[in-house]
């Protein structure tokens, strides 16, 4: 009886141990898969996003990354950076072409260990272009060789990859000279460029033998999405336009108000996005801020358009150009921003509801006798023809000493220095207009 008791007791504890250890072993054996969506234009922010994900994947022991691709292409050098990340990572990558892998997206797909394509998807059409035109032969040759090398590293035919980038290449039975090669999903499978067809992500996971894996989709962070929008070549000029427009309104009004805050916010967003994306550094920001300060000094303190104004303009433009990543993009951004600001100011005067805002900022009515206004100081007209001394700088408003009396005056045109001799040339309501006497 005693022996039977101990035998049953030992069996009981064995069952308990197995009950605890088996689920633990099963959960530990479940592979961890991360899905990385690559959509839209491939840019510098895409590089930051992919680099972050792969670093985190290595640190967290991820077994497989499935790069879900649907992109019309983008920046070639950004695609090259992503290829290096994929190639140097210890985590293997599978490409799932969900929509299209065109241009720069082709390099990303070819860099993966294996490729699966959804029905109706395409890969190829990877000719490098600048401004909508084919790049020079040197660039085309480099890019075609890069695609071929990526394909051959994964056991694919390099000639087919070259034909995707170079229209002068021909592939018998697949592509004739003078056209770019684009493969539909069935064609890609037939020539060995895709391992198979998958209806969806689950199909890819099953094809890889990872059924029951722990799958997690790792998308861009909000900060990465924001930087991507801000650095868009169409959005960046709009931000600068808005910033300059609000700055112009702020200079017209008295004090630092909503327009000033909005202007500051627009400029901060612009430079933050470019710094975050690695396009710009701190120097362009310092140049831009220095330029704004010098221009404000020119307008408010130093008369005329001299060294401060010219230097401020140069600094401001240099800040924008250096922050844009290239001289060409910087010039385009400046031109679009200036055109946008000018057009917005003009249209706000001429059309729409914004005209009321400008009317509240600018005095359009003339306070003269012909308009029916009578001065509360009828003796002001007695100053016409009298001379005096400007006891404050006139920019254009200030104070002059006329007939031993302090009189608020306005210069006829530009700046008049302190202690300059002036003459009253007319009186309009309460406005006493003076002209500098040149001796």
Order of alpha helices (4+ residues) and beta strands (2+ residues): alpha-beta-alpha-beta-alpha-beta-alpha-beta-beta-beta-beta-alpha-alpha-beta-alpha-beta-alpha-beta-alpha-alpha-alpha-alpha-alpha-alpha-alpha-beta-beta-beta-beta-beta
